[in-house]
Amino acid sequence: MGRIKTTFIKNLARELIEKETEKFSADYKKNKEIVKQLVDIKSKRMRNIVAGYITALKGKEKRTAVGGWDYRERGSTGREDREGRGSGRMGGRGVGGGRGGRSDRGERRGGRGRR
């Protein structure tokens, strides 16, 4: 599993790609230098995370069919392809779902209820 990127990083990376599409590539080191020139982020770590995310987007764009993927697309989680509720081991209840259990008695997760 990868690290979760904040909305700030994702938005900044998409903005930079929209403005300077031809400058970025699937090469992290080059992207790192370009981000350093274009954006005034004091934190080296944040700059590198932005450059890494841009590299991932460009790599994804490169791997997919021409015109098949767009870095601006959002939302599709792949869940549309799966069957609806009621499928799988849990019978549609999800983790900790269903009737009974702690949640119905007003207790919080892992606690002894209200204190």
PyMOL commands that set and color helices and strands:
alter all, ss='L'
color gray80, all
select helices_A, chain A and resi 7-19+21-23+28-38+44-63+79-81+102-105
alter helices_A, ss='H'
color red, helices_A
deselect
rebuild
show_as cartoon
